[in-house]
Amino acid sequence: MNDSTTIRVVQKVILDRTENSSRLQRPHSLRLNNPATLLFGVGWQGNSADWFASFATTFSPLINALPLNVHLLTLRALPTNNEVLLRLNHIFAVGMFF
């Protein structure tokens, strides 16, 4: 950053009772600060349209959404035969809310 860098701030307000503040704040904070990002590997020589035309890009392993207390950390294809790395994070303390 230098003197001419513009800083943009996003502020959100959650209005609820005090005992519900953590339950609402943590999931919203994770979505705001860690949005999902689509990335392409270095070995691919084409553009994104070629990628979608060459590979099966629709996959629905879950019937329902993840519970509110679970955050998806990593979903990555491994360079081995059709294996995937899946990392999940429990965002509340044990016994808290859920």
Order of alpha helices (4+ residues) and beta strands (2+ residues): alpha-alpha-beta-beta
